[in-house]
Amino acid sequence: MTLEEVQKTVDDWIKTTGVRYFGELTNMAVLTEEVGELARLMSRQYGDQSFKETDKNRELGDEIADVMWVLICIANQTGVNLTDAFQKKLEKKSTRDATRHLENKKLRD
């Protein structure tokens, strides 16, 4: 699925099943919540924190998808074409950081 197809799929779902988009500020708050849930799982799965019973059945892919869903909603409701935005970001990073990471001694083995 392309980013355009993903954006359309989410938009269609929102308009048929979700009734309407939450407001932009509400979606920003929801995004913060979802990122927090992802961070909680990451800290337990890859960090030093132990799992609580309520965290044991959570899946990393599901939490990442939750973050993506809300980001796509925000993009849709604010008129952002994610394909264009991502391509511009990749070009910017490729130009700006063309040698930055290669020259970073911290990234070398």
MARRO-858236 format. One record per atom (N, C-alpha, C): x, y, z; residue in three letters; chain. Coordinates in Angstrom, 1 decimal, always signed. Layout:
% residues N
<px:X; py:Y; pz:Z; res:ALA; chain:A> $
...
This chain:
% residues 109
<px:+0.9; py:-1.2; pz:+0.0; res:MET; chain:A> $
<px:+0.0; py:+0.0; pz:+0.0; res:MET; chain:A> $
<px:+0.9; py:+1.2; pz:+0.0; res:MET; chain:A> $
<px:+0.6; py:+2.2; pz:-0.9; res:THR; chain:A> $
<px:+1.4; py:+3.4; pz:-0.9; res:THR; chain:A> $
<px:+0.9; py:+4.4; pz:+0.2; res:THR; chain:A> $
<px:+1.6; py:+5.4; pz:+0.5; res:LEU; chain:A> $
<px:+1.2; py:+6.4; pz:+1.5; res:LEU; chain:A> $
<px:-0.1; py:+7.0; pz:+1.1; res:LEU; chain:A> $
<px:-0.3; py:+7.3; pz:-0.2; res:GLU; chain:A> $
<px:-1.5; py:+7.9; pz:-0.7; res:GLU; chain:A> $
<px:-2.7; py:+6.9; pz:-0.5; res:GLU; chain:A> $
<px:-2.5; py:+5.6; pz:-0.7; res:GLU; chain:A> $
<px:-3.5; py:+4.7; pz:-0.5; res:GLU; chain:A> $
<px:-3.9; py:+4.5; pz:+1.0; res:GLU; chain:A> $
<px:-2.8; py:+4.6; pz:+1.9; res:VAL; chain:A> $
<px:-3.0; py:+4.6; pz:+3.3; res:VAL; chain:A> $
<px:-3.9; py:+5.8; pz:+3.7; res:VAL; chain:A> $
<px:-3.5; py:+7.0; pz:+3.3; res:GLN; chain:A> $
<px:-4.2; py:+8.2; pz:+3.6; res:GLN; chain:A> $
<px:-5.7; py:+8.1; pz:+3.2; res:GLN; chain:A> $
<px:-5.9; py:+7.5; pz:+2.0; res:LYS; chain:A> $
<px:-7.3; py:+7.4; pz:+1.5; res:LYS; chain:A> $
<px:-8.1; py:+6.4; pz:+2.3; res:LYS; chain:A> $
<px:-7.4; py:+5.3; pz:+2.6; res:THR; chain:A> $
<px:-8.1; py:+4.2; pz:+3.4; res:THR; chain:A> $
<px:-8.5; py:+4.7; pz:+4.8; res:THR; chain:A> $
<px:-7.6; py:+5.5; pz:+5.5; res:VAL; chain:A> $
<px:-7.9; py:+6.0; pz:+6.8; res:VAL; chain:A> $
<px:-9.1; py:+7.0; pz:+6.6; res:VAL; chain:A> $
<px:-9.0; py:+7.9; pz:+5.6; res:ASP; chain:A> $
<px:-10.0; py:+8.9; pz:+5.4; res:ASP; chain:A> $
<px:-11.4; py:+8.2; pz:+5.1; res:ASP; chain:A> $
<px:-11.4; py:+7.2; pz:+4.3; res:ASP; chain:A> $
<px:-12.7; py:+6.5; pz:+4.0; res:ASP; chain:A> $
<px:-13.2; py:+5.9; pz:+5.3; res:ASP; chain:A> $
<px:-12.3; py:+5.3; pz:+6.1; res:TRP; chain:A> $
<px:-12.8; py:+4.7; pz:+7.4; res:TRP; chain:A> $
<px:-13.4; py:+5.7; pz:+8.3; res:TRP; chain:A> $
<px:-12.7; py:+6.8; pz:+8.4; res:ILE; chain:A> $
<px:-13.1; py:+7.9; pz:+9.3; res:ILE; chain:A> $
<px:-14.5; py:+8.4; pz:+8.9; res:ILE; chain:A> $
<px:-14.7; py:+8.5; pz:+7.6; res:LYS; chain:A> $
<px:-16.0; py:+9.1; pz:+7.1; res:LYS; chain:A> $
<px:-17.1; py:+8.1; pz:+7.1; res:LYS; chain:A> $
<px:-16.8; py:+6.8; pz:+7.1; res:THR; chain:A> $
<px:-17.9; py:+5.8; pz:+7.1; res:THR; chain:A> $
<px:-18.1; py:+5.2; pz:+8.5; res:THR; chain:A> $
<px:-17.0; py:+4.9; pz:+9.2; res:THR; chain:A> $
<px:-17.1; py:+4.2; pz:+10.5; res:THR; chain:A> $
<px:-16.9; py:+5.1; pz:+11.7; res:THR; chain:A> $
<px:-15.9; py:+6.0; pz:+11.5; res:GLY; chain:A> $
<px:-15.5; py:+6.9; pz:+12.6; res:GLY; chain:A> $
<px:-16.4; py:+8.1; pz:+12.8; res:GLY; chain:A> $
<px:-17.3; py:+8.3; pz:+11.9; res:VAL; chain:A> $
<px:-18.3; py:+9.4; pz:+11.8; res:VAL; chain:A> $
<px:-17.6; py:+10.7; pz:+11.4; res:VAL; chain:A> $
<px:-16.5; py:+11.2; pz:+12.1; res:ARG; chain:A> $
<px:-15.8; py:+12.4; pz:+11.7; res:ARG; chain:A> $
<px:-14.4; py:+12.3; pz:+12.4; res:ARG; chain:A> $
<px:-13.5; py:+13.2; pz:+11.9; res:TYR; chain:A> $
<px:-12.2; py:+13.3; pz:+12.5; res:TYR; chain:A> $
<px:-12.4; py:+14.0; pz:+13.9; res:TYR; chain:A> $
<px:-11.6; py:+13.6; pz:+14.9; res:PHE; chain:A> $
<px:-11.5; py:+14.5; pz:+16.1; res:PHE; chain:A> $
<px:-10.9; py:+15.8; pz:+15.7; res:PHE; chain:A> $
<px:-11.0; py:+16.8; pz:+16.5; res:GLY; chain:A> $
<px:-10.3; py:+18.1; pz:+16.2; res:GLY; chain:A> $
<px:-8.8; py:+17.9; pz:+16.2; res:GLY; chain:A> $
<px:-8.2; py:+18.8; pz:+15.5; res:GLU; chain:A> $
<px:-6.7; py:+18.7; pz:+15.4; res:GLU; chain:A> $
<px:-6.0; py:+18.7; pz:+16.8; res:GLU; chain:A> $
<px:-6.4; py:+19.5; pz:+17.7; res:LEU; chain:A> $
<px:-5.8; py:+19.5; pz:+19.0; res:LEU; chain:A> $
<px:-6.1; py:+18.2; pz:+19.8; res:LEU; chain:A> $
<px:-7.3; py:+17.7; pz:+19.6; res:THR; chain:A> $
<px:-7.7; py:+16.4; pz:+20.3; res:THR; chain:A> $
<px:-6.8; py:+15.3; pz:+19.7; res:THR; chain:A> $
<px:-6.6; py:+15.3; pz:+18.4; res:ASN; chain:A> $
<px:-5.7; py:+14.3; pz:+17.8; res:ASN; chain:A> $
<px:-4.3; py:+14.5; pz:+18.2; res:ASN; chain:A> $
<px:-3.8; py:+15.7; pz:+18.5; res:MET; chain:A> $
<px:-2.5; py:+15.9; pz:+19.0; res:MET; chain:A> $
<px:-2.4; py:+15.3; pz:+20.4; res:MET; chain:A> $
<px:-3.4; py:+15.4; pz:+21.2; res:ALA; chain:A> $
<px:-3.4; py:+14.8; pz:+22.5; res:ALA; chain:A> $
<px:-3.4; py:+13.3; pz:+22.4; res:ALA; chain:A> $
<px:-4.2; py:+12.7; pz:+21.5; res:VAL; chain:A> $
<px:-4.3; py:+11.3; pz:+21.2; res:VAL; chain:A> $
<px:-2.9; py:+10.8; pz:+20.8; res:VAL; chain:A> $
<px:-2.3; py:+11.5; pz:+19.9; res:LEU; chain:A> $
<px:-1.0; py:+11.1; pz:+19.4; res:LEU; chain:A> $
<px:+0.0; py:+11.0; pz:+20.6; res:LEU; chain:A> $
<px:+0.0; py:+12.0; pz:+21.5; res:THR; chain:A> $
<px:+0.8; py:+12.0; pz:+22.7; res:THR; chain:A> $
<px:+0.6; py:+10.8; pz:+23.5; res:THR; chain:A> $
<px:-0.7; py:+10.4; pz:+23.7; res:GLU; chain:A> $
<px:-1.1; py:+9.2; pz:+24.4; res:GLU; chain:A> $
<px:-0.5; py:+8.0; pz:+23.8; res:GLU; chain:A> $
<px:-0.7; py:+7.9; pz:+22.5; res:GLU; chain:A> $
<px:-0.2; py:+6.7; pz:+21.7; res:GLU; chain:A> $
<px:+1.3; py:+6.6; pz:+21.8; res:GLU; chain:A> $
<px:+2.0; py:+7.7; pz:+21.6; res:VAL; chain:A> $
<px:+3.5; py:+7.7; pz:+21.7; res:VAL; chain:A> $
<px:+3.9; py:+7.2; pz:+23.1; res:VAL; chain:A> $
<px:+3.2; py:+7.7; pz:+24.1; res:GLY; chain:A> $
<px:+3.4; py:+7.2; pz:+25.5; res:GLY; chain:A> $
<px:+3.3; py:+5.7; pz:+25.7; res:GLY; chain:A> $
<px:+2.2; py:+5.2; pz:+25.1; res:GLU; chain:A> $
<px:+2.0; py:+3.7; pz:+25.1; res:GLU; chain:A> $
<px:+3.2; py:+3.0; pz:+24.4; res:GLU; chain:A> $
<px:+3.6; py:+3.5; pz:+23.3; res:LEU; chain:A> $
<px:+4.7; py:+2.9; pz:+22.6; res:LEU; chain:A> $
<px:+6.0; py:+3.0; pz:+23.4; res:LEU; chain:A> $
<px:+6.2; py:+4.1; pz:+24.0; res:ALA; chain:A> $
<px:+7.4; py:+4.3; pz:+24.9; res:ALA; chain:A> $
<px:+7.4; py:+3.4; pz:+26.1; res:ALA; chain:A> $
<px:+6.2; py:+3.2; pz:+26.7; res:ARG; chain:A> $
<px:+6.1; py:+2.3; pz:+27.8; res:ARG; chain:A> $
<px:+6.5; py:+0.9; pz:+27.4; res:ARG; chain:A> $
<px:+6.0; py:+0.4; pz:+26.3; res:LEU; chain:A> $
<px:+6.3; py:-1.0; pz:+25.8; res:LEU; chain:A> $
<px:+7.8; py:-1.1; pz:+25.5; res:LEU; chain:A> $
<px:+8.3; py:-0.1; pz:+24.8; res:MET; chain:A> $
<px:+9.7; py:-0.1; pz:+24.4; res:MET; chain:A> $
<px:+10.6; py:-0.2; pz:+25.7; res:MET; chain:A> $
<px:+10.3; py:+0.6; pz:+26.7; res:SER; chain:A> $
<px:+11.1; py:+0.6; pz:+27.9; res:SER; chain:A> $
<px:+11.0; py:-0.7; pz:+28.7; res:SER; chain:A> $
<px:+9.9; py:-1.5; pz:+28.5; res:ARG; chain:A> $
<px:+9.8; py:-2.8; pz:+29.1; res:ARG; chain:A> $
<px:+10.5; py:-3.9; pz:+28.2; res:ARG; chain:A> $
<px:+10.3; py:-3.8; pz:+26.9; res:GLN; chain:A> $
<px:+10.8; py:-4.8; pz:+26.0; res:GLN; chain:A> $
<px:+12.3; py:-4.7; pz:+25.8; res:GLN; chain:A> $
<px:+12.8; py:-3.4; pz:+25.7; res:TYR; chain:A> $
<px:+14.2; py:-3.2; pz:+25.4; res:TYR; chain:A> $
<px:+15.0; py:-2.5; pz:+26.5; res:TYR; chain:A> $
<px:+14.3; py:-2.0; pz:+27.4; res:GLY; chain:A> $
<px:+15.0; py:-1.2; pz:+28.5; res:GLY; chain:A> $
<px:+15.0; py:-2.1; pz:+29.8; res:GLY; chain:A> $
<px:+15.2; py:-1.4; pz:+30.9; res:ASP; chain:A> $
<px:+15.4; py:-2.0; pz:+32.2; res:ASP; chain:A> $
<px:+14.1; py:-2.3; pz:+33.0; res:ASP; chain:A> $
<px:+13.0; py:-1.7; pz:+32.6; res:GLN; chain:A> $
<px:+11.8; py:-1.9; pz:+33.3; res:GLN; chain:A> $
<px:+11.2; py:-3.2; pz:+33.1; res:GLN; chain:A> $
<px:+10.6; py:-3.8; pz:+34.2; res:SER; chain:A> $
<px:+9.9; py:-5.1; pz:+34.1; res:SER; chain:A> $
<px:+8.5; py:-4.9; pz:+33.6; res:SER; chain:A> $
<px:+8.0; py:-6.0; pz:+33.0; res:PHE; chain:A> $
<px:+6.6; py:-5.9; pz:+32.5; res:PHE; chain:A> $
<px:+5.6; py:-6.0; pz:+33.6; res:PHE; chain:A> $
<px:+4.5; py:-5.2; pz:+33.5; res:LYS; chain:A> $
<px:+3.4; py:-5.3; pz:+34.4; res:LYS; chain:A> $
<px:+2.4; py:-6.2; pz:+33.7; res:LYS; chain:A> $
<px:+1.5; py:-6.8; pz:+34.4; res:GLU; chain:A> $
<px:+0.5; py:-7.7; pz:+33.8; res:GLU; chain:A> $
<px:-0.3; py:-7.0; pz:+32.7; res:GLU; chain:A> $
<px:-0.6; py:-5.7; pz:+32.8; res:THR; chain:A> $
<px:-1.3; py:-5.0; pz:+31.8; res:THR; chain:A> $
<px:-0.5; py:-4.8; pz:+30.5; res:THR; chain:A> $
<px:+0.8; py:-4.9; pz:+30.6; res:ASP; chain:A> $
<px:+1.7; py:-4.7; pz:+29.4; res:ASP; chain:A> $
<px:+2.0; py:-6.0; pz:+28.7; res:ASP; chain:A> $
<px:+1.8; py:-7.1; pz:+29.3; res:LYS; chain:A> $
<px:+2.3; py:-8.4; pz:+28.7; res:LYS; chain:A> $
<px:+1.7; py:-8.8; pz:+27.4; res:LYS; chain:A> $
<px:+0.5; py:-8.4; pz:+27.1; res:ASN; chain:A> $
<px:-0.2; py:-8.8; pz:+25.8; res:ASN; chain:A> $
<px:-0.1; py:-7.8; pz:+24.7; res:ASN; chain:A> $
<px:+0.6; py:-6.7; pz:+25.0; res:ARG; chain:A> $
<px:+0.8; py:-5.6; pz:+24.0; res:ARG; chain:A> $
<px:+1.8; py:-6.0; pz:+23.0; res:ARG; chain:A> $
<px:+1.6; py:-5.6; pz:+21.7; res:GLU; chain:A> $
<px:+2.5; py:-5.9; pz:+20.7; res:GLU; chain:A> $
<px:+3.1; py:-4.6; pz:+20.1; res:GLU; chain:A> $
<px:+4.4; py:-4.6; pz:+19.9; res:LEU; chain:A> $
<px:+5.1; py:-3.5; pz:+19.4; res:LEU; chain:A> $
<px:+4.5; py:-2.9; pz:+18.1; res:LEU; chain:A> $
<px:+4.2; py:-3.8; pz:+17.1; res:GLY; chain:A> $
<px:+3.7; py:-3.5; pz:+15.8; res:GLY; chain:A> $
<px:+2.3; py:-2.8; pz:+16.0; res:GLY; chain:A> $
<px:+1.5; py:-3.2; pz:+16.9; res:ASP; chain:A> $
<px:+0.2; py:-2.6; pz:+17.2; res:ASP; chain:A> $
<px:+0.4; py:-1.2; pz:+17.7; res:ASP; chain:A> $
<px:+1.3; py:-1.0; pz:+18.6; res:GLU; chain:A> $
<px:+1.5; py:+0.3; pz:+19.2; res:GLU; chain:A> $
<px:+2.1; py:+1.3; pz:+18.2; res:GLU; chain:A> $
<px:+3.0; py:+0.8; pz:+17.3; res:ILE; chain:A> $
<px:+3.5; py:+1.6; pz:+16.2; res:ILE; chain:A> $
<px:+2.4; py:+2.0; pz:+15.2; res:ILE; chain:A> $
<px:+1.5; py:+1.0; pz:+14.9; res:ALA; chain:A> $
<px:+0.4; py:+1.3; pz:+14.0; res:ALA; chain:A> $
<px:-0.6; py:+2.3; pz:+14.6; res:ALA; chain:A> $
<px:-0.8; py:+2.3; pz:+16.0; res:ASP; chain:A> $
<px:-1.6; py:+3.3; pz:+16.6; res:ASP; chain:A> $
<px:-1.0; py:+4.7; pz:+16.4; res:ASP; chain:A> $
<px:+0.3; py:+4.9; pz:+16.5; res:VAL; chain:A> $
<px:+0.9; py:+6.1; pz:+16.3; res:VAL; chain:A> $
<px:+0.8; py:+6.6; pz:+14.8; res:VAL; chain:A> $
<px:+1.0; py:+5.6; pz:+13.9; res:MET; chain:A> $
<px:+0.8; py:+5.9; pz:+12.5; res:MET; chain:A> $
<px:-0.6; py:+6.3; pz:+12.2; res:MET; chain:A> $
<px:-1.6; py:+5.7; pz:+12.7; res:TRP; chain:A> $
<px:-3.0; py:+6.0; pz:+12.5; res:TRP; chain:A> $
<px:-3.3; py:+7.4; pz:+12.8; res:TRP; chain:A> $
<px:-2.9; py:+7.8; pz:+14.0; res:VAL; chain:A> $
<px:-3.2; py:+9.2; pz:+14.4; res:VAL; chain:A> $
<px:-2.4; py:+10.2; pz:+13.6; res:VAL; chain:A> $
<px:-1.1; py:+9.9; pz:+13.2; res:LEU; chain:A> $
<px:-0.4; py:+10.8; pz:+12.4; res:LEU; chain:A> $
<px:-1.1; py:+10.9; pz:+11.0; res:LEU; chain:A> $
<px:-1.6; py:+9.9; pz:+10.5; res:ILE; chain:A> $
<px:-2.3; py:+9.9; pz:+9.2; res:ILE; chain:A> $
<px:-3.5; py:+10.7; pz:+9.3; res:ILE; chain:A> $
<px:-4.3; py:+10.6; pz:+10.4; res:CYS; chain:A> $
<px:-5.4; py:+11.4; pz:+10.6; res:CYS; chain:A> $
<px:-5.1; py:+12.9; pz:+10.6; res:CYS; chain:A> $
<px:-4.0; py:+13.2; pz:+11.3; res:ILE; chain:A> $
<px:-3.6; py:+14.6; pz:+11.4; res:ILE; chain:A> $
<px:-3.2; py:+15.1; pz:+10.0; res:ILE; chain:A> $
<px:-2.5; py:+14.3; pz:+9.3; res:ALA; chain:A> $
<px:-2.1; py:+14.7; pz:+7.9; res:ALA; chain:A> $
<px:-3.3; py:+14.9; pz:+7.1; res:ALA; chain:A> $
<px:-4.3; py:+14.0; pz:+7.1; res:ASN; chain:A> $
<px:-5.5; py:+14.1; pz:+6.3; res:ASN; chain:A> $
<px:-6.3; py:+15.4; pz:+6.7; res:ASN; chain:A> $
<px:-6.5; py:+15.6; pz:+7.9; res:GLN; chain:A> $
<px:-7.3; py:+16.8; pz:+8.3; res:GLN; chain:A> $
<px:-6.6; py:+18.1; pz:+8.1; res:GLN; chain:A> $
<px:-5.3; py:+18.1; pz:+8.0; res:THR; chain:A> $
<px:-4.6; py:+19.4; pz:+7.8; res:THR; chain:A> $
<px:-4.1; py:+19.5; pz:+6.3; res:THR; chain:A> $
<px:-4.5; py:+18.6; pz:+5.5; res:GLY; chain:A> $
<px:-4.2; py:+18.7; pz:+4.0; res:GLY; chain:A> $
<px:-2.7; py:+18.4; pz:+3.7; res:GLY; chain:A> $
<px:-2.1; py:+17.6; pz:+4.5; res:VAL; chain:A> $
<px:-0.7; py:+17.2; pz:+4.2; res:VAL; chain:A> $
<px:-0.7; py:+15.9; pz:+3.4; res:VAL; chain:A> $
<px:+0.0; py:+16.0; pz:+2.2; res:ASN; chain:A> $
<px:+0.2; py:+14.8; pz:+1.4; res:ASN; chain:A> $
<px:+1.5; py:+14.1; pz:+1.9; res:ASN; chain:A> $
<px:+1.4; py:+13.0; pz:+2.6; res:LEU; chain:A> $
<px:+2.5; py:+12.3; pz:+3.2; res:LEU; chain:A> $
<px:+3.6; py:+11.9; pz:+2.2; res:LEU; chain:A> $
<px:+3.2; py:+11.5; pz:+1.0; res:THR; chain:A> $
<px:+4.2; py:+11.1; pz:+0.0; res:THR; chain:A> $
<px:+5.1; py:+12.3; pz:-0.3; res:THR; chain:A> $
<px:+4.4; py:+13.5; pz:-0.6; res:ASP; chain:A> $
<px:+5.2; py:+14.7; pz:-0.9; res:ASP; chain:A> $
<px:+6.1; py:+15.1; pz:+0.3; res:ASP; chain:A> $
<px:+5.5; py:+15.1; pz:+1.5; res:ALA; chain:A> $
<px:+6.2; py:+15.5; pz:+2.7; res:ALA; chain:A> $
<px:+7.4; py:+14.6; pz:+3.0; res:ALA; chain:A> $
<px:+7.2; py:+13.3; pz:+2.8; res:PHE; chain:A> $
<px:+8.3; py:+12.3; pz:+3.0; res:PHE; chain:A> $
<px:+9.4; py:+12.5; pz:+2.0; res:PHE; chain:A> $
<px:+9.0; py:+12.7; pz:+0.7; res:GLN; chain:A> $
<px:+10.0; py:+12.9; pz:-0.3; res:GLN; chain:A> $
<px:+10.9; py:+14.1; pz:-0.1; res:GLN; chain:A> $
<px:+10.2; py:+15.2; pz:+0.4; res:LYS; chain:A> $
<px:+10.9; py:+16.5; pz:+0.7; res:LYS; chain:A> $
<px:+11.9; py:+16.3; pz:+1.9; res:LYS; chain:A> $
<px:+11.4; py:+15.5; pz:+2.9; res:LYS; chain:A> $
<px:+12.2; py:+15.3; pz:+4.0; res:LYS; chain:A> $
<px:+13.4; py:+14.4; pz:+3.7; res:LYS; chain:A> $
<px:+13.2; py:+13.4; pz:+2.8; res:LEU; chain:A> $
<px:+14.3; py:+12.6; pz:+2.4; res:LEU; chain:A> $
<px:+15.4; py:+13.4; pz:+1.7; res:LEU; chain:A> $
<px:+14.9; py:+14.2; pz:+0.8; res:GLU; chain:A> $
<px:+15.8; py:+15.1; pz:+0.0; res:GLU; chain:A> $
<px:+16.6; py:+16.0; pz:+0.9; res:GLU; chain:A> $
<px:+15.9; py:+16.6; pz:+1.9; res:LYS; chain:A> $
<px:+16.6; py:+17.5; pz:+2.8; res:LYS; chain:A> $
<px:+17.6; py:+16.8; pz:+3.7; res:LYS; chain:A> $
<px:+17.3; py:+15.7; pz:+4.2; res:LYS; chain:A> $
<px:+18.2; py:+14.9; pz:+5.0; res:LYS; chain:A> $
<px:+19.4; py:+14.4; pz:+4.2; res:LYS; chain:A> $
<px:+19.1; py:+14.0; pz:+3.0; res:SER; chain:A> $
<px:+20.2; py:+13.5; pz:+2.1; res:SER; chain:A> $
<px:+21.2; py:+14.6; pz:+1.7; res:SER; chain:A> $
<px:+20.7; py:+15.8; pz:+1.6; res:THR; chain:A> $
<px:+21.6; py:+16.9; pz:+1.3; res:THR; chain:A> $
<px:+22.3; py:+17.4; pz:+2.6; res:THR; chain:A> $
<px:+21.5; py:+17.7; pz:+3.6; res:ARG; chain:A> $
<px:+22.1; py:+18.3; pz:+4.8; res:ARG; chain:A> $
<px:+23.0; py:+17.3; pz:+5.5; res:ARG; chain:A> $
<px:+22.6; py:+16.0; pz:+5.5; res:ASP; chain:A> $
<px:+23.4; py:+15.0; pz:+6.3; res:ASP; chain:A> $
<px:+24.2; py:+14.1; pz:+5.4; res:ASP; chain:A> $
<px:+24.5; py:+14.6; pz:+4.2; res:ALA; chain:A> $
<px:+25.2; py:+13.7; pz:+3.3; res:ALA; chain:A> $
<px:+26.5; py:+13.0; pz:+3.9; res:ALA; chain:A> $
<px:+27.2; py:+13.8; pz:+4.7; res:THR; chain:A> $
<px:+28.4; py:+13.2; pz:+5.3; res:THR; chain:A> $
<px:+28.4; py:+13.2; pz:+6.8; res:THR; chain:A> $
<px:+27.4; py:+13.9; pz:+7.3; res:ARG; chain:A> $
<px:+27.4; py:+14.1; pz:+8.8; res:ARG; chain:A> $
<px:+27.5; py:+12.8; pz:+9.6; res:ARG; chain:A> $
<px:+26.7; py:+11.8; pz:+9.2; res:HIS; chain:A> $
<px:+26.7; py:+10.5; pz:+9.9; res:HIS; chain:A> $
<px:+27.9; py:+9.7; pz:+9.6; res:HIS; chain:A> $
<px:+28.4; py:+9.8; pz:+8.4; res:LEU; chain:A> $
<px:+29.6; py:+9.1; pz:+8.1; res:LEU; chain:A> $
<px:+30.8; py:+9.6; pz:+8.8; res:LEU; chain:A> $
<px:+30.8; py:+10.9; pz:+9.2; res:GLU; chain:A> $
<px:+31.9; py:+11.5; pz:+9.9; res:GLU; chain:A> $
<px:+31.7; py:+11.4; pz:+11.4; res:GLU; chain:A> $
<px:+30.6; py:+10.9; pz:+11.9; res:ASN; chain:A> $
<px:+30.4; py:+10.8; pz:+13.3; res:ASN; chain:A> $
<px:+31.1; py:+9.6; pz:+13.9; res:ASN; chain:A> $
<px:+32.1; py:+9.8; pz:+14.7; res:LYS; chain:A> $
<px:+32.9; py:+8.8; pz:+15.3; res:LYS; chain:A> $
<px:+32.1; py:+7.9; pz:+16.2; res:LYS; chain:A> $
<px:+31.0; py:+8.4; pz:+16.8; res:LYS; chain:A> $
<px:+30.2; py:+7.7; pz:+17.7; res:LYS; chain:A> $
<px:+29.4; py:+6.6; pz:+17.0; res:LYS; chain:A> $
<px:+29.3; py:+6.7; pz:+15.7; res:LEU; chain:A> $
<px:+28.5; py:+5.7; pz:+14.9; res:LEU; chain:A> $
<px:+29.4; py:+4.6; pz:+14.3; res:LEU; chain:A> $
<px:+30.7; py:+4.7; pz:+14.5; res:ARG; chain:A> $
<px:+31.6; py:+3.7; pz:+13.9; res:ARG; chain:A> $
<px:+31.7; py:+2.6; pz:+14.9; res:ARG; chain:A> $
<px:+32.0; py:+1.4; pz:+14.4; res:ASP; chain:A> $
<px:+32.3; py:+0.2; pz:+15.3; res:ASP; chain:A> $
<px:+33.6; py:+0.4; pz:+16.0; res:ASP; chain:A> $
